[in-house]
Amino acid sequence: MRKDYRKKNHEYSSLGSSNHISVNIDCRLPGGRYCAKCCYNTEMPLTKEDIERIEKLGYPRSYFVQVDENGVPRLRNVNGHCIFLDPRTGRCKIYPYRPLGCRLYPLVYVPGEGVIVDPLCPKARQVPKDIVNKYSRYIIKLVKMIYGEEVLLED
């Protein structure tokens, strides 16, 4: 059974400004290109704050937001990658303004497991446990705000 998330409040007041929240992973590959694996076929949810911040850069909502069947706004994919990815360099065109979910990656929430380092990330083994502990609360808050408290209770 699919849930309708359209009615969820996408206000992020309990996180305040998310600009200071960021898991810093060196994603450079030999030769200077960036990995960007997480930017391909992304399903990254967007907060109201994310959308407003990106709109202030001059991008219309219709350019970068795709609303899924549950009413959750997500980053749009073009040619199999995030709309803001430069596939030649592997760099994000809006990196300082990227969504909170991107800032927290490779940390993800998995029902039944909690917050983990995404094993699909090539740099997953380089993320120390203290980083997971430090940023887990932000992942949990993000999940609650986008999907609601009941998603966490389903574990």
C-alpha positions in Angstrom: 0.0 0.0 0.0 1.4 3.4 -1.0 1.1 6.3 1.3 0.2 9.8 0.2 2.9 12.1 1.3 1.4 15.2 -0.3 0.0 16.3 3.0 3.3 16.2 4.9 4.7 19.4 6.2 8.0 20.1 4.3 9.0 22.9 6.7 12.5 22.3 8.1 12.4 24.6 11.1 13.7 22.0 13.5 16.9 21.7 11.4 17.3 25.4 11.0 19.4 26.3 8.1 20.9 23.2 6.6 23.8 25.0 5.0 26.2 24.0 7.8 25.2 20.3 7.8 27.5 18.3 5.5 29.2 15.0 5.5 32.6 15.8 3.9 33.9 12.9 1.8 36.7 13.4 -0.8 35.0 12.1 -3.9 37.9 12.8 -6.3 39.1 10.0 -8.4 42.6 9.6 -9.8 43.0 12.1 -12.6 40.9 14.8 -10.8 37.4 13.7 -12.0 34.8 13.3 -9.3 33.0 10.0 -8.7 29.3 11.2 -8.9 27.9 7.7 -8.7 25.3 9.0 -6.3 24.2 11.5 -8.9 23.1 8.8 -11.4 19.5 7.7 -11.3 19.1 9.7 -8.2 15.8 9.6 -6.2 16.9 12.4 -3.9 14.0 14.0 -2.0 13.9 17.7 -1.7 12.9 19.8 1.3 10.9 23.1 1.0 14.2 24.8 2.1 16.1 23.0 -0.7 13.6 24.1 -3.3 13.6 27.7 -2.2 17.4 27.9 -2.0 17.8 26.5 -5.5 15.0 28.8 -6.9 16.9 31.8 -5.5 19.8 30.8 -7.8 17.4 31.5 -10.8 16.3 27.9 -11.6 12.5 27.6 -11.9 11.0 24.8 -9.9 9.8 23.0 -13.0 13.4 22.7 -14.2 14.8 20.7 -11.3 11.8 19.3 -9.3 9.9 16.1 -10.2 7.1 15.1 -7.8 6.8 11.3 -7.4 3.5 9.3 -7.2 3.4 9.9 -3.4 3.7 13.6 -3.7 7.4 13.8 -2.6 9.4 16.4 -4.5 12.7 14.9 -5.9 15.6 16.0 -8.0 14.9 15.6 -11.7 17.0 13.2 -13.7 18.0 14.0 -17.2 19.8 11.4 -19.4 20.0 9.2 -16.3 21.7 11.7 -14.0 20.8 14.6 -11.7 19.9 17.7 -13.6 22.8 19.6 -11.8 25.5 17.1 -12.6 28.2 18.0 -15.1 28.8 14.5 -16.4 32.2 15.4 -17.9 33.7 16.4 -14.6 31.5 14.6 -12.1 30.9 17.9 -10.3 27.7 19.4 -9.1 26.8 22.7 -10.7 25.2 24.0 -7.5 27.4 22.3 -5.0 27.4 25.0 -2.3 23.6 25.1 -2.5 22.9 21.4 -3.0 20.0 19.7 -1.2 20.2 18.5 2.4 20.0 14.8 1.3 23.0 15.4 -1.0 24.9 17.0 1.9 24.3 14.0 4.1 25.1 11.4 1.6 26.5 8.6 1.8 24.5 8.3 5.0 21.0 6.9 4.3 18.1 5.6 6.2 17.1 2.0 5.6 13.9 0.7 7.2 14.8 -2.1 9.7 18.4 -1.0 9.8 18.4 2.7 10.7 21.0 5.1 9.5 23.8 3.4 7.5 26.6 4.3 5.1 25.2 3.4 1.6 27.2 0.3 0.5 26.8 1.5 -3.1 29.0 4.4 -2.5 32.6 3.6 -3.6 33.9 5.6 -0.6 31.7 3.9 1.9 34.6 2.3 3.8 36.2 5.6 4.3 33.3 6.9 6.4 34.2 6.5 10.1 31.7 5.4 12.7 31.9 8.8 14.5 30.7 10.5 11.4 27.7 8.2 11.2 26.9 8.9 14.8 27.3 12.7 14.4 25.0 13.0 11.5 22.4 10.3 12.2 20.1 12.7 13.9 19.9 14.8 10.8 19.0 11.8 8.6 16.3 10.8 11.1 14.9 14.4 11.1 15.0 14.5 7.3 13.1 11.2 7.0 10.5 12.4 9.6 9.9 15.7 7.8 9.6 14.2 4.3 7.8 10.9 5.0 6.4 11.4 8.5 7.0 9.8 11.9 5.1 6.6 10.9 7.9 5.6 8.5 10.3 5.3 11.4 7.7 3.4 13.4 7.4 0.8 10.7 10.8 -0.6 11.6 
